[in-house]
């Protein structure tokens, strides 16, 4: 099976461990989860917002899927908000994964076509990605 090209959007300061868990699932052959990570992470060596946005835009554009990890504080992240808007603009398949069902959803995920995983579990995430 070909790996899915997924850009992962998340609150870098609070939820990086969830992104790392996705990468670990992908690396572990016993899990049925396979993706090619197109996230920006720290590969962008700039503090200039325009440069960063251009690089992130290219990474989102090169992905087929946009997976947003919604942690406790994600709804307060201006960067995640911008990334969601960019994914919508680029007509990406959007998957939203809540680390807890009680986390506040970023406002700009309402009214867009997204597939939901209401818990951070492999089966739930895999189903959301396959359902979009």
N, C-alpha and C positions, 0 to 999 in steps of 0.2 A: 504494500500500500504506500502511495506517495505521501510524503509529509505535507501537512497543511502549513501554508505560509501565514503565520499569525503575528500581528503586532500586539504586544501586551502593554496596556496602559494601567498604571497603578501609582499610588502615593509613595514615591521613592523613600521618603523619610520614615514611613510607618509600615509599609506592606511589602518591602523587598523580599522578605522571607517566603511570601506566598509565590512570588515569581520564581524564586529559586527552587521551590518545591515542584512547580510545573516542569522546570528544566530537569530536575532529578527524576521525575516520572518518565520524561522523554528518554533519558539516558539509561534507565533501568528496563532491560528487555522483558521483565516479567509483567510490566504494566502495558496495557493496551492503549497507550496515549502517544501520539506522534505528532510533533510539530517542528517547524523550522522557525526559530525565534528571529523576528525582525524588529525587536525593540531597540530603543535608542540607548538605554542605560547610560553608562558614563563614557561611551565611545566618542562623544562629541566634546572636543577640547576647546570650548569657548564659553564665555559668560555673556556674549552678545545675544540677546533674545532673537533677533532677526536671523542670525546664523543658526541658532539652535532650532528655531521653527522650520527653517528651510530643510535642515537635515532630518528632523522628525517627519516632516511632510513627505520626504522621499521614502523614508522607511515605511510609513503608513501606506503610501501609494504602491510600494513593491509587495505588500502583503495582500492576501485575499481576505483574511479575517482580521477583525479588530476585537480583541478580548479585553474588557475593562474589569479589573479586579476592584470591587467596591468594599473597601475596609471602613473602619469606624470614622475616619476623617477625610475620606476621599472626596466627599461632596464639598469640601472647603478648598480643594486644590485647583488653582487657576490653570495649571498645566494640564491636568486631566480634563478639565472642562474644554480647554482649547483642543486637545487631542480628539475628544469625542466629536466636537464640531467639525474638525478636519476629516474624520472618518465618515461622517454623514455627507459632507461635501464631496468626498471622493467615492461615495456610494459603496462603501465596504460592508461586508456581512458582519453585523455587530452581535457579539456575545457578551452578556453581563453576568459576572460571577460575584455573588455576595459572600464575604467571609463569615458573615452572620446575617440571618434573615432580618434582623432588626436594624441593620445599618441603613443610614439615610442614602437614598439614591440621588446622584447628581441630577439636578433639574433638567439638563439638556438630554438625558436619556429617556425622558417621557415624550411620547408622541413620535418616537422613531421606531423602526422595525428592529427589534432586538430579541434574541433568544436568551432566556434566563436560566441561570443555575442559582438556586437559593441557598446553596451550601457549598463550601469549598471541599468537594469530594470528587475523586476521579470519575466515578460513574456519572455524577450530576453534570460535571463540566463536559465530559465526552458527549453526553446526550445533547447538551445545549449547543455545542459546536456542530454536531451532526444534524440538528434540527433547523439550523438557520438557513 
